Amino acid sequence: MVVLRSTDKANSGVGVPLAPFLHQVGGHLSMLQYDAHTVCKPLVSQEQKFYESLPLAMRCFTPQYKGTITVRLRRDSRGHLGLVANPLKENLEPLQVSPDSRAVAIWQTLQQTVSSDSGPRPLAQLACSLKESTAKVLLSSDCCLSPQASPLVVESAGGSQVERRGFNPWGLHCHQAHLTRLCTEYPQDKRHRFLLLENVVSQYKQPCILDLKMGTRQHGDDASEEKKARHMKKCAQSTSACLGVRICGMQVYQTEKKSFLCKDKYYGRKLSEEGFKQALSQFLHDGTRLRTELLEPILGRLQALLTVIRSQSSYRFYSSSLLIIYDGQEPPQNTPETTQGSPSGDPAKVDVRMIDFAHTTYKGSWNEHITHEGPDPGYIFGLENLIGILQDIQEGE
């Protein structure tokens, strides 16, 4: 993450309060919500350079890049610490600020819940004083977060399912860890640079999201020997080695329960090849039926992406993820007759997007000493296997 000195000439206005992105299902960097159509994440220069030099053919498979902002820690009138964004002049387009968004309201409620009776404490101090993990602390509160938010069903390590209302626990876990690190490592007047990106699920009423870590190799060319060995071990012990793809998180809307079922990266690491196939089926199952109408449009997008990746010589998308997205709330059945597609007769609305390019390398990128030839074989291997498994599900195998 790039940290700017406090002398950085950024807009010193009131700023936009940032809150955890409610639909973050994977990753380790905190995704924050700027407005209804925009999210932001800590800037990594390699990832910024990738977005700024993005090949035209890949643009429909990545979030739209909207520029950068400076972010700082700020304590509000009640003593709660939070992150506030100050837009920079080089933003590519004006943004609609929504400080009263549901994400902000939920985060503010959580902050009030975890504050002590004796007075507010910095979140870093709070985290250090608690023996439970931050995620467990936040999830243990019984506060009513938002009547509009769909509940989430979180599967515990023991396999039991516990319903929690209004937010995905993984995003809050990442956000709390990020706030704690900022509080302990940097003074409050430090300015941090963040990337602004399209919120790719903003158009979905109940976004079902599958986060897949792609490729047979996850470490970048700049990784230390210790980090390289750690990532190679994770790949060898998961479906990354045999399939070139593993699950890093997902949320699936269950129509009868009106809740999301959530799985995290630890669940994905334990899956066998057969378990991975079953998990894909579960991602397409709404608790009542298998959404078979989603398979054809998803496969179409994946095939198109495969063609694009095969044409990108020298690119290596190490540690990047692929999101598969669809709406868990089906359109109303307005017509008595249905055709192929959704129950209403319209084509099912799905999306496939590549994300997380902090370790992506290509000819002309940051590292001129290491240049790879041809398209990314590990990514292609993973895509081909993913397509094959989805085709098997489509054929009922």
N, C-alpha and C positions, 0 to 999 in steps of 0.2 A: 504494500500500500504506500502511496506517495503522501508524504506529510509536508505541507507548506509552512513556511515560517509565519509568525504572527504579523509580520510586516506586509504580507501579501495584500495587494490592493483589490479586495473583493467588495462586492456590494455589502454595505454594513447596515442594511435595513433590518426590519423585524425578522424576516426570514420565514421559512416554511418548516413547521415541526414535522419530523419524520417519525414513522412508526414501523414496526415489523410488517413485512409483506405477509398477509394472512395465508397465502397459498404457496409458500415456499415448502417444498417437499424433500429437497435434498441439498447437497453442497455443504460447505463449512463457513463461507463468508456470509455475513448477514445481508439479506436483500431487504431494502426499505421502500416504503411506498411514498412517492412524492405527490402524485395526484392519481385520479382514477385510471389514467392511461399511461402512467409513467412510474417506473421503479428506478432505484439507484443502488449502486454497490461500490465498495472501496475500489479506487482506481489502481490498476496494475498497468504499468506503461506498455508492457508487451501486448496486453489485451486491447488497450486503447489504439495502439498502432495497427492491430489487426482490423478493428472496426473502421479505421480511417482509410485503410487500403483494401477494403473488402472487394473481392471479385464480383462483378455484376451478377453473374449466374448464381451466387450464393445468397444474395440479398433477401430473397423471398423465404430463405430457410434460417435466417437469423433475426433476432430482435432489431428493430430500427434503432440506430445510434442517434441520440439527441444532444450530444455534447457533454459538458462536465459542469459540476457545481463544487463550491467549497462548503464543507460541513464542519461544524464545531459543537462541542459540548456546551450545554447551557442549563442552568438551574432555574426552574420557574419560581413563581411567587410562593408555591407551597414547599419548595426545597427539592422537588423531584428533578433528577438529572435526565436529560434527553438530548437528542441530536437535532440540530436545526440547520437547514440548508440555506445558503445565500447564492442565488443563481449568478453565473458569470456572464459577461457580455458576449462570449463566444458561443453561447448556446445556439443551436441551429434553428430553433423555432420557439415562439412564446409558449409557455406552459400554463395550464389552468390550475391554479392553486386551490386545493381543497383541504384546509386545515381542520375542518369538522368531519372528515371522512370517518367511516366506521373503524378503519385500522387505527387511526389516532385515538379515537374514543376508547377502544379496547385497551390500547397500551397505557393510556392515562389511568384507566380503571385498575389495571394490574399494578401500576406503580403505587397507587393509593393503597391497594390491598397489602403490598409487601412492606409499606412504610411502618416503622415502629410507633407505638403510642407516645413514646418520649420525644418524638421529633423525627423529621426526615433524615435519612442517611444516604450517602452515595451508594449506588448500586454495587460498586466494587467492594465497599466495606460490608454491605449486606451479604454479598456472595461469599466473602471470606469468613463470615461469622456463622454461616450455615453449614451443617454437615451433609445435608442432602444436596443433590445436584440442583442447579438452577431450574432445569426443566421440571423436575419433580416439585420444587417449591411453587412455581407458577401454576402448575396443574393441580396442586392440592387445594387451592383457594376455591371457595364455593360461591364467589361473587357472580351475580348475573351480569354477563358481559354485553350482550346485544340480542334483543328479541328477533332481529332480522337475520342473525347469523345462523347458519345450519350447524347442528351439533357434529362433533367428530367422534368416531369410534376408534380408539387407540388400542392396538393389540400389544399386550405386555409380553415380556420375555417368556413368561410361563404359558403363553397362548391364550390367556383369558382376555376378554374385550371389555374395556371401560369407556363409557361415553363421556366426552368432555364437550362443553358448549363453546362454539364461536370462533375457534382458532386452531391452526395446525401447530402442535407442540414443537415440531422441529424448527420452524422459523423463529419461534420465541427463544428456543435454546440457543440458536446461532446469534440472535440479537443480544441476548443477555451476556454471552461469552464475549462478544465484540465490545459492548459497553464496559464490561469489567476490564478488558485489556486496555481500552482507551483511558479509563479512569486511573489505572495503576501506572501506565507507561508515559502518559503525556499530560501536561498541564491543560487546564480548561481553555486557555486562550489559543491553543494550537489550532490551525486550520488544516483540514484533511480534504484531499481531492477525491471526488466520487464520479463515477460514470453515470450518465442518465440513459436509460434504455426503455424501449417500448414494453409496456405491460401486456404480454402476449395472451393473457387470459381475461382481459377486461371485458370482452364481449360475451363471455359465457356466464350464464346464471348460476350454474352449479359446476364449476370446472373440475373435471376429472383429469388428473395429471400423472403421467408416468415419467420418471426421471431415470434415464439409462446412461451409465458410464460406458463409453464406446472405446473399442480397441483392445488389443492384447497387451499394450504397454501404457502405463499411466504416468511415468516420471518424465519430466522435461529434459532437454539436453543439458540444462544448467544444474541438474540435481546433484547433491552431494552423494558420496558413496553410501552413506547411512540411509539417506532418503531413497536412493535408488533400490537398495536392498529391501527396504520396508515395503515399497510399492510393488516390487517384483513378487514378494511373498503374498501380498493381498491378491494379486492377479492369479498366482499359481493355486491358491486355495479357494478360488471362486470361479464362476462361469466366465470370467474375463479370459481365462486361459483356453478353455475348450470351445467357447462360443464367440469370444471377442466382444461380449456385452454382459453387463450385470446391472441389477436393479439397485438404484441409489435412493429410492423413495417413491411413494405413490399415494394418491388419495382417490377413492372411488365412491361416488355418490350412490347410496342405497335408497331406492325410491320409497319403499314401504316404511322404513324407519326414519326417512327424511334426515339422514345423517351421512357423514363421510367415514369410510373405513380407511385408516392410515397405516402405512408401513414405512419403516425407515431404512437407512443404508445397512444397518446391522442385520436386519432381516434378509436383505438382498445378498449379503456376503455369504450367508450360510446355505443358500439354495444350491441344490444339485442341478444338473442339466434338466432332469425331469421336473424338478421343483420350479425351475425358471419357466418352463412351458405352462405349468399349472398357474403360476402367478400372472402370466400374460392373460390367461383365460379369466382369472379373477378380476383383472383390471377392466375387462370388457363385460363384466357381469354386474348388473344393477341390484343384485340380491333377489331378483325374481326371475330374470331371464338373461341369456347371453345376447348382447347387442350385436348380432351378426351383421346388421346393416352398416356398422362402422368399419368392418374389415376391408371392404373394397376401396373406400376413399383413403383409409390409412395406408393400405398397400400401394395405392397410386402415388401418394406423396413420398413414400419411402423409395419406390422405384425411381421417381424423378430425382430424389436426393442422391441415390446411388449413381445415377448418370452424371450428376454434377461433380461428385467427389472423384469419380474416375477421371474427370477432365482436369483436375487441379494438380498439376505436376509440382513436386517439391514440398507440398503441404503435409504437415504431420500434426494431427489434432490431439496431441497428448493430453490426457486428463479432461477432455471436453465431455459434455453430456448432450444427450438428445432428449427433447421433451416430446411426448405424444399427448395430445390434448383433445378432449371432446366435451360436450355439454351433457352432464348427467340428468338434466331436466329435459325430457323429450318434448318436442313441439306438440300442441294439441291436435287431436284427430278431427279435422274439420270436414274430411271427405269420406264417404262410405267405402270407396275403393282405394286401395293403396298400390303403389308400384314399388319397384326396387328402391331401396333407400330407407328413409325414416318412416314411421307409421303414418305421417301426414302425406307421404308421397314425394316429399322434397328430398334431395340428396342430404345425407347426414353431414353435419358440420364438424370437421375435424381439422387439426393442425399438427404439423411436425416442425420443430425448431431446434437448431443447434445453439448451445449456450456454453459459456465458460471457456475462454480462449487465453487464459493467462500463461499457458505453457505451449501454445500453438507456435510452430516455427515454419518458415518457408523462405524461399530465396529472396533476399532483400530485407529480411526481418532483422531483429536485434543482433543475432549471432551469425556473423559472416564466416566464421571458421567451420561451421557444420552446415552442410547443405545436403538435403536428401534428394534422391532422384525418383521420378515417377510419382504416381498417386499414393496415398496412405494405405498400405496393405492391411494393417490391423483394423482400421476403421471399415474398410471394404469387407473384410472377413466378418466383422460383427454385423454390418448391415445385411449382408447376404444371409447369414444365419437367422437374424431377426425376421426377415421377409419370409424365409422358408418355414419358420415356426408358425407365423401368422397364417400362411397359406395352408398349413396342416390343420389349424383351428378352423379355418374357413371350410375346409373339405370334411370336417367332422372327425378327424383322426385323433 
